[in-house]
Amino acid sequence: MTLLPGTDHIETERLLLRRMHERDLEFMIGVHADPVVARYLGTGNARTPAETEQWFADVLESYAIASLGPLIVTRKADGKRLGRSGLSDGVLELDPPEGKLRRMWFFRKQVPEGVAYEKQPELGYTFARENWGQGYASEAARAVFDYARAHLDHPAIMSVIHPGNVASRSVAMKFAVRYADDVEMAGRVYQRFLWPGFGAT
């Protein structure tokens, strides 16, 4: 995600959020390979190492092209990687065919040729299963949300959450997000929520 010039991380009481580096790839391969973690991501299938490698390359490219992308979340006490959170390069279809849901993609280069779209950063959070239930997702999401409100000029920020992902929705609801609509992503229906404090809300 966008960080102000001279800033290379965001901190909370327990966490440090920073841009991903090549040394983080192996950790993300492990997170995405867990079928329990992956069931509410994209297609819902665990990702192969090659799929995560492509995703990782797309993230690094989005840092350069869009100044957006998830950040690695580490624990300050020991430097352990916990998961990822940040603002990703979300894009939404502008004019879906009649009777169809708007489609959503995480990287603008994935938009099919000829499809008109709008850019809308997506605030997301995905943590290794061993780190669930300790408040890390809420703490990281708040850090990203507060940073974006204070320093970034986005007209709207969304979160796209699978309807079955009760835990992820519960985190978002702590920040008074409001339901906007359903969208299609990776062939599945997701719920789109808008975060307060930005122009579109």
C-alpha positions, 0 to 999 in steps of 0.5 A: 500500500501507499506509504508516505515518502521516508516511511517504510512501515506502520506500527501498532503496540504489538505489530509492524506492517511493512512492504513485502520482500522476496524473503517473505515468499516462502511464508506466503506460500505456506499461508496460501497452501493451507486449505482452511485459510484459502477457503475464503480467498479467491476461488476457495482452493489452496494455492500451489507454490507457483500460484502464490509466486505469481500472486507475489510477483503481482503484488511487487508490481502493484507497489511500483505501478499503483503504490498499493499492495498488502503488507507483511505483518510481523510481531514486534516482540520477536519479528515473527511473520503473522500474516498480511494486511494492507490496501490492495489494487482493487478494481470494479467493473463499471457496467456489468451486463444486465442481470449480472453482478459487477466483477472485481479484480485485485490487480488492474492488469487482470481486467479483460480488455475492453471492460470499463472499470473504476479503481477502489483500494481493498482493505484486506487481512489474511493471517496464518491459522496458528495466529488466529484468535489473538486480535492481530487482524483487528489490530492490523486493520485498524492500523491500515484504516487509521493510516489511510484516513490520516495520510492517503487521498482515496475517495473510497476504500472497500473490503470484499468478504466471502459471505461464509467468512464470519470471522473476517466480517466481524473484524470489519464490523468493528469499524462501522463498515457498511454493506454496499453490494455483492460482487463476483470475484474468481467465479464466486459471490463476495460481499463488498463493504465500504469503510467510513470516513472516505468520500464515497461513504 
